Structure formats: C-alpha cells, structure tokens
Amino acid sequence: MAEVTLRAITKSFGDVKIIKGVDLQIADGEFCVFVGPSGCGKSTLLRMIAGLEDITSGSLSIGGKEMADVEPADRGVAMVFQSYALYPHMTVKDNISFGLRMTGHKQADIAPRLTRAAEMLQLTHLLDRKPSQLSGGQRQRVAIGRAIVREPGVFLFDEPLSNLDAALRVQMRTEIGKLHADLGATMIYVTHDQVEAMTMADKIVVLNGGVIEQVGSPLELYHRPRNLFVAGFIGSPKMNFIPGTAAPAADGKIAVTLKDGTQLTLDGRGAKLSSGQPVTLGIRPEHLAPGQDGLKATVKLAEYLGSETMFYAALADGSEIAVKADGLAKAAIGSALSIGLNPAACHLFNADGVAIIHGDLTR
C-alpha cells in the first residue's frame, strides 16, 4: 500500500510561512495533481513528500509509516523533475539504470527492470544513444524510465512537461496516463497548467497562497467550484464573472440584477441571502448563447479556431466577458453582440467569493 497522508503540514523559510497547514489524504494507486499559480507552494509540498525539504510542523506518512526521520532514498518514492537531469556522457541505458547500480543492485536484477521500462516507454531502440541525440520528449521519457526501474510505491512529478512544445505535451500527457494505468502506482503530479490537471487527474488539489482551496475530481471542481478562485482557475477560458445584486424571490427563487441592469431569476436551492446583497454571477463561456436576447456587449476580439470561435466582449458597465461559439460564427471587432444567459448554467458567489449556487444543467 502506498497511500500518502499529510496532517497539519506547514513549511516556513525564516519568518515566511510557505505552506500554512495542509491536511490531505491520497489513496493508494490514485493519480493526484497539485495545481495552482506560481508561488502557491505546490512544488514545495511535493519536495516535502520526497524528503528534499524539511517539514516545519505536522506529520507525513507513506504507506502508513511516519516519514519524519526517513531519508529520501528510503521513502519508496521516485521523483521526475522539470529538468531532465540526464548525464550527458552516459547512454540511455546507463542513465536509466544508474540509480540501481549506485544502490548495489546486481546486473541480473537490473536487466529485466531496464527492459520492462524501455518497452513501456518505447525506448528500446534508443538505449545506446546519448541524451544529445534525443528529442525533448525522448529525454523526458528517459527521466521517467529512471524512476520506473526503482519500482517505487509513489511517483512524484514536478512540472515534467513544461519544457516541451504543445504537441509533445499532449503526447506525454497521454503516455503518463497510460503509465499510471499499467503500473497502478500512486502518482502525485505538480503543474500550473489546469488543462493537464483536468485531463490526467483522479483527484485535483487546488492550492493558493500555501493553503488548499478545494480538493475533488476534475468534473467536481469544474461544475461545483467552492469559491471564485477555484471557479476562475479551473477551466480554459476561465469562468466569466459579472457583478450584481441579489434578493429573495417567490417560490424559493433568487432575483439577480446585474450591474448593466440585466435581470434574471435563478433557482435558489435553499440559499439564504438578504435583499440587495452584493453577488458575483459566474457562467462558463460555453454556456453563453451569442445571437440570443440577453446581455448587450461590444466585440473586442474574435479568435477563429476552426472547431470553435472565441469572442471577447465588453458589457456596458465595462465588465469583460468571453463567449465560446460555433466555429462558423463571425462578428466584426467593434460590432454589437447580444448574448443569451441560461439561468440553469449560472453560478452565484457572495461578497466573500464563496459559492451560494452552482449551475446544474442536468436538472
């Protein structure tokens, strides 16, 4: 078993507290992604699990064993870094097996592990090459192979795809996903790219300023964000936010008046609020309907992407809004655009940024 448990974990550098009390349970065999903006503490948290950073306070256990006094090499973890960190004078074969040789493994034990890792990562025909003879994606696979041969209980990935171009990133996401399915190992993956998080994770941990904002499945975070930060960070393009006020209405409904005067009624779903309460309406770009009655906006930019068109527009009150439309949709910059709002897809956040209502198109 290789479950990872963090209890009240903190990390300080001098008087500066970077991790501010993290409680987290990662199940055996789970693919967990730490995501958040630069400086949120996700890489620091990963390094603490690896044993590369000391824990200021709190406890960390792996497989039920407390890790406080356990050296990194004895934790049953293997880490893949953002930089490939390959030895340039060694072949692929020697780079992958180097760690095993240094820990005294015999060749009879190393050979089958090397063969298996090379086959899984499609590196068999490259074993005699040097890193300088490899592409970026191939080098990253070698770095992953070096982790695989150690047969760890937990794999740690620290932004491993950030040095690759767009096409290779997509390919490597797929390969890491297949690797997880084949090995069934616990994997913890750090990225600032929420697309990577959404496509790879069983569980996403959204970090901000050293604290956890929300933990959940990708779709849970997408459709039921706990607050404005999560709603704005998960999703590309991000959720639109429009200021307004809200008041109770008949039959448990909520009447919302947006800053530009637009009015709509939402299903209150038990939410309690006072009349005239400041709120923020949230709605995803794909849930807006250009060409229908609703918000009045002026097109500022149009991106024609083939399968879809993105309109970036400004409302009368100055609020900016993104609209995802059909790939054949067109609108000139500076032209007027009417945008329909589906009340069933709207989220509502209070003045503190906490979610009051989640849009639910399945109702």
C-alpha positions as CSV (number, residue, x, y, z in Angstrom):
1,M,0.0,0.0,0.0
2,A,1.3,3.5,-0.9
3,E,-1.3,5.9,0.4
4,V,0.1,9.3,1.3
5,T,-1.3,11.2,4.3
6,L,-0.5,14.8,5.3
7,R,-1.7,16.2,8.6
8,A,-1.4,19.9,9.5
9,I,1.7,20.3,7.4
10,T,3.5,23.6,7.5
11,K,6.7,24.9,6.0
12,S,8.5,28.2,6.8
13,F,11.6,29.7,5.5
14,G,12.7,32.0,8.3
15,D,9.7,34.1,9.2
16,V,8.0,33.5,5.9
17,K,5.3,30.7,6.0
18,I,5.0,29.0,2.6
19,I,2.7,26.1,3.5
20,K,0.1,27.1,6.0
21,G,-1.4,23.9,7.4
22,V,-2.3,21.3,4.8
23,D,-4.4,18.2,5.5
24,L,-4.6,15.7,2.6
25,Q,-5.2,12.0,2.0
26,I,-4.0,10.5,-1.3
27,A,-5.3,6.9,-1.8
28,D,-3.1,4.0,-2.9
29,G,-3.0,3.9,-6.7
30,E,-4.5,7.4,-7.1
31,F,-3.4,10.0,-9.6
32,C,-3.4,13.3,-7.7
33,V,-2.5,16.6,-9.2
34,F,-1.4,19.7,-7.3
35,V,-2.4,22.7,-9.3
36,G,-2.2,26.5,-8.7
37,P,-0.5,29.7,-9.7
38,S,3.2,30.2,-9.4
39,G,4.3,30.6,-5.8
40,C,1.3,28.8,-4.3
41,G,3.5,26.2,-2.7
42,K,2.8,23.1,-4.8
43,S,6.4,22.3,-5.6
44,T,7.4,22.9,-2.0
45,L,4.7,20.5,-0.9
46,L,5.9,17.8,-3.3
47,R,9.5,18.2,-2.2
48,M,8.4,17.7,1.4
49,I,6.8,14.4,0.4
50,A,10.0,13.4,-1.3
51,G,12.1,14.4,1.7
52,L,14.0,17.1,-0.1
53,E,12.6,19.8,2.2
54,D,12.2,19.5,5.9
55,I,8.7,19.8,7.4
56,T,8.4,22.7,9.9
57,S,5.4,21.1,11.7
58,G,2.8,18.4,11.1
59,S,3.2,14.8,10.1
60,L,3.6,12.9,6.8
61,S,3.1,9.2,6.3
62,I,3.6,7.0,3.3
63,G,2.0,3.5,3.3
64,G,1.1,4.1,7.0
65,K,4.7,4.7,8.0
66,E,5.7,8.1,9.5
67,M,8.4,9.8,7.3
68,A,9.8,12.4,9.7
69,D,13.1,10.6,10.2
70,V,13.2,8.7,7.0
71,E,15.8,9.6,4.4
72,P,14.6,10.4,0.8
73,A,16.2,7.2,-0.6
74,D,14.3,5.1,1.9
75,R,10.8,6.6,1.4
76,G,9.8,4.4,-1.5
77,V,9.3,7.4,-3.8
78,A,10.9,8.4,-7.2
79,M,10.8,11.9,-8.5
80,V,10.8,13.2,-12.0
81,F,11.9,16.8,-12.3
82,Q,11.2,19.7,-14.6
83,S,14.8,19.5,-15.9
84,Y,15.6,16.1,-17.3
85,A,18.9,15.9,-15.2
86,L,20.4,13.3,-17.5
87,Y,24.1,12.5,-17.5
88,P,25.3,13.7,-21.0
89,H,28.2,11.3,-21.2
90,M,26.1,8.2,-20.5
91,T,23.9,6.2,-22.8
92,V,20.1,6.0,-22.3
93,K,20.6,2.5,-20.8
94,D,23.2,3.8,-18.3
95,N,21.1,6.8,-17.4
96,I,18.1,4.7,-16.6
97,S,20.0,2.1,-14.6
98,F,22.4,4.5,-12.8
99,G,20.4,4.7,-9.6
100,L,20.1,0.9,-9.3
101,R,23.8,0.5,-9.8
102,M,24.6,3.1,-7.1
103,T,22.4,1.3,-4.6
104,G,24.2,-2.0,-5.2
105,H,21.7,-3.9,-7.4
106,K,23.1,-6.8,-9.3
107,Q,23.0,-6.8,-13.1
108,A,20.7,-9.8,-13.1
109,D,18.2,-7.7,-11.2
110,I,18.8,-4.5,-13.3
111,A,18.4,-6.1,-16.7
112,P,14.7,-7.1,-16.5
113,R,13.7,-3.8,-14.9
114,L,15.5,-1.9,-17.7
115,T,13.9,-4.0,-20.4
116,R,10.4,-3.5,-19.0
117,A,10.8,0.2,-18.6
118,A,12.3,0.6,-22.1
119,E,9.4,-1.3,-23.6
120,M,6.8,0.7,-21.6
121,L,8.3,4.0,-22.8
122,Q,9.2,2.9,-26.3
123,L,12.9,3.5,-25.7
124,T,14.2,0.0,-26.7
125,H,15.7,1.2,-29.9
126,L,17.3,4.3,-28.2
127,L,19.2,2.5,-25.4
128,D,22.6,3.1,-26.9
129,R,22.2,6.7,-27.7
130,K,23.4,9.7,-25.7
131,P,21.0,12.4,-24.4
132,S,22.3,14.9,-27.0
133,Q,20.9,12.5,-29.7
134,L,17.4,12.6,-28.3
135,S,14.4,14.9,-28.7
136,G,12.9,16.7,-25.7
137,G,10.1,14.1,-25.4
138,Q,12.5,11.2,-25.6
139,R,14.7,12.8,-22.9
140,Q,11.7,13.2,-20.6
141,R,10.8,9.5,-21.2
142,V,14.3,8.5,-20.1
143,A,13.9,10.5,-16.9
144,I,10.6,8.7,-16.3
145,G,12.3,5.4,-17.1
146,R,14.9,6.1,-14.4
147,A,12.0,6.4,-11.9
148,I,10.2,3.3,-13.1
149,V,13.2,1.0,-12.6
150,R,13.3,1.9,-9.0
151,E,9.8,0.3,-8.6
152,P,8.6,2.9,-6.1
153,G,5.3,3.0,-4.3
154,V,4.9,6.7,-5.1
155,F,5.9,8.6,-8.3
156,L,6.4,12.4,-7.9
157,F,6.3,14.6,-11.0
158,D,7.4,18.2,-10.7
159,E,6.1,20.0,-13.8
160,P,7.7,17.4,-16.1
161,L,6.2,18.7,-19.3
162,S,6.9,22.5,-19.1
163,N,10.0,22.3,-21.3
164,L,8.1,20.6,-24.2
165,D,6.3,22.1,-27.1
166,A,2.5,21.9,-27.3
167,A,2.3,18.8,-29.4
168,L,4.7,16.9,-27.2
169,R,2.9,18.0,-24.1
170,V,-0.3,16.4,-25.4
171,Q,1.6,13.2,-26.3
172,M,3.4,13.0,-23.0
173,R,0.1,13.5,-21.1
174,T,-1.3,10.5,-22.8
175,E,1.8,8.4,-22.2
176,I,1.9,9.3,-18.4
177,G,-1.8,8.4,-18.2
178,K,-1.1,5.0,-19.8
179,L,1.8,4.5,-17.5
180,H,-0.4,5.1,-14.5
181,A,-3.0,2.6,-15.8
182,D,-0.2,0.0,-16.4
183,L,1.6,0.4,-13.1
184,G,-1.3,1.2,-10.8
185,A,1.1,3.2,-8.6
186,T,0.3,6.2,-6.6
187,M,1.3,9.3,-8.6
188,I,1.5,12.9,-7.4
189,Y,1.9,15.5,-10.2
190,V,2.6,19.2,-9.9
191,T,1.6,21.6,-12.6
192,H,0.4,25.2,-13.1
193,D,-1.5,24.1,-16.3
194,Q,-5.1,23.4,-15.4
195,V,-5.6,21.5,-18.7
196,E,-3.0,19.0,-17.6
197,A,-4.8,18.7,-14.2
198,M,-8.2,18.2,-15.8
199,T,-7.1,15.6,-18.3
200,M,-4.8,13.5,-16.1
201,A,-6.1,13.5,-12.5
202,D,-8.3,11.3,-10.4
203,K,-8.1,14.0,-7.8
204,I,-7.1,17.6,-8.1
205,V,-5.8,19.7,-5.2
206,V,-6.1,23.4,-5.9
207,L,-3.5,25.4,-3.9
208,N,-3.4,29.1,-3.4
209,G,-1.0,31.0,-1.1
210,G,0.0,27.9,0.8
211,V,-3.5,26.6,1.6
212,I,-5.8,24.2,-0.1
213,E,-8.8,25.9,-1.7
214,Q,-10.6,22.7,-2.8
215,V,-10.0,19.0,-3.4
216,G,-12.1,16.9,-5.7
217,S,-12.4,15.2,-9.1
218,P,-11.8,17.3,-12.2
219,L,-15.5,17.5,-13.0
220,E,-16.5,18.3,-9.4
221,L,-14.1,21.2,-9.4
222,Y,-15.3,22.4,-12.8
223,H,-19.0,22.2,-12.1
224,R,-19.1,22.8,-8.4
225,P,-16.2,25.2,-7.5
226,R,-16.1,26.2,-3.9
227,N,-15.2,29.8,-4.5
228,L,-14.3,32.4,-7.0
229,F,-10.6,31.4,-7.1
230,V,-11.3,27.8,-8.0
231,A,-14.0,28.9,-10.5
232,G,-11.6,31.2,-12.2
233,F,-8.6,28.9,-12.2
234,I,-10.3,25.7,-13.4
235,G,-11.4,26.0,-16.9
236,S,-9.9,27.4,-20.1
237,P,-11.0,30.1,-20.9
238,K,-11.9,30.8,-17.3
239,M,-15.4,31.3,-16.0
240,N,-16.9,34.7,-16.6
241,F,-17.7,36.9,-13.5
242,I,-20.3,39.6,-13.6
243,P,-21.1,41.8,-10.6
244,G,-24.6,42.4,-9.4
245,T,-27.0,42.2,-6.5
246,A,-29.5,39.5,-5.4
247,A,-32.7,39.3,-3.5
248,P,-35.1,36.5,-2.4
249,A,-38.0,36.0,-4.8
250,A,-41.1,33.8,-4.7
251,D,-41.1,30.0,-4.6
252,G,-37.5,29.9,-3.3
253,K,-36.1,31.7,-6.3
254,I,-33.4,34.3,-6.3
255,A,-33.7,37.5,-8.4
256,V,-30.4,38.8,-9.7
257,T,-29.8,42.2,-11.1
258,L,-26.5,42.6,-12.9
259,K,-24.6,45.8,-13.0
260,D,-25.7,46.6,-16.5
261,G,-29.4,46.3,-15.5
262,T,-30.0,42.8,-16.9
263,Q,-32.3,40.8,-14.6
264,L,-32.7,37.0,-14.3
265,T,-34.2,34.6,-11.8
266,L,-32.2,31.6,-10.5
267,D,-33.3,28.5,-8.6
268,G,-32.4,29.4,-5.0
269,R,-31.8,25.7,-4.0
270,G,-32.1,26.6,-0.3
271,A,-29.7,29.5,-0.4
272,K,-30.3,32.2,2.2
273,L,-29.4,35.9,1.4
274,S,-30.7,39.3,2.2
275,S,-32.3,41.7,-0.2
276,G,-29.8,43.8,-2.2
277,Q,-26.9,41.6,-1.2
278,P,-23.8,42.1,-3.5
279,V,-23.1,39.0,-5.5
280,T,-21.0,37.8,-8.5
281,L,-22.7,35.8,-11.2
282,G,-20.5,33.2,-12.8
283,I,-21.0,31.5,-16.1
284,R,-18.8,29.4,-18.4
285,P,-18.0,30.7,-21.9
286,E,-19.6,27.6,-23.5
287,H,-22.9,28.2,-21.6
288,L,-23.5,31.6,-23.3
289,A,-25.5,31.9,-26.4
290,P,-24.4,34.6,-28.9
291,G,-27.2,36.0,-31.0
292,Q,-29.9,35.5,-28.4
293,D,-31.6,38.1,-26.2
294,G,-29.8,38.9,-23.0
295,L,-26.6,40.8,-22.3
296,K,-25.6,43.6,-24.6
297,A,-21.9,43.7,-25.4
298,T,-19.4,45.1,-27.9
299,V,-16.9,42.7,-29.5
300,K,-13.3,43.5,-28.7
301,L,-11.6,40.4,-30.1
302,A,-12.5,37.3,-32.1
303,E,-10.4,34.2,-32.3
304,Y,-11.3,31.8,-35.1
305,L,-10.0,28.4,-34.0
306,G,-11.8,26.2,-36.6
307,S,-13.9,24.0,-34.4
308,E,-15.0,27.0,-32.3
309,T,-14.8,30.7,-32.2
310,M,-14.0,32.7,-29.1
311,F,-15.5,36.2,-28.7
312,Y,-14.1,38.5,-26.1
313,A,-16.5,41.4,-25.5
314,A,-17.2,44.2,-23.1
315,L,-20.5,44.9,-21.4
316,A,-22.0,48.3,-21.0
317,D,-20.7,48.5,-17.4
318,G,-17.1,47.7,-18.5
319,S,-17.1,44.1,-17.4
320,E,-15.3,41.8,-19.8
321,I,-16.9,38.5,-21.0
322,A,-15.7,35.5,-23.1
323,V,-18.1,33.6,-25.3
324,K,-17.4,30.3,-26.9
325,A,-19.4,29.9,-30.1
326,D,-19.6,27.6,-33.1
327,G,-16.6,27.6,-35.4
328,L,-18.6,29.2,-38.2
329,A,-19.8,32.1,-36.0
330,K,-18.4,35.5,-37.1
331,A,-18.6,39.0,-35.6
332,A,-16.5,42.1,-36.5
333,I,-14.5,43.9,-33.9
334,G,-16.5,46.8,-32.5
335,S,-19.8,45.3,-33.5
336,A,-22.7,44.8,-31.1
337,L,-23.3,41.3,-29.8
338,S,-26.4,40.1,-27.9
339,I,-25.6,37.2,-25.5
340,G,-28.2,34.9,-24.1
341,L,-27.9,33.7,-20.4
342,N,-29.1,30.3,-19.4
343,P,-30.2,30.6,-15.7
344,A,-29.6,26.8,-15.2
345,A,-25.9,27.2,-16.0
346,C,-25.3,30.2,-13.7
347,H,-23.3,30.1,-10.5
348,L,-23.6,32.7,-7.8
349,F,-20.9,33.8,-5.3
350,N,-21.4,36.1,-2.3
351,A,-19.3,39.1,-1.4
352,D,-16.7,36.9,0.2
353,G,-16.3,34.9,-3.0
354,V,-17.9,31.8,-1.6
355,A,-20.3,29.9,-3.8
356,I,-24.0,30.2,-3.0
357,I,-25.5,28.4,-6.0
358,H,-23.9,26.1,-8.6
359,G,-25.2,25.9,-12.2
360,D,-26.6,22.5,-12.9
361,L,-27.7,21.8,-16.5
362,T,-28.7,18.2,-15.5
363,R,-31.7,19.5,-13.5
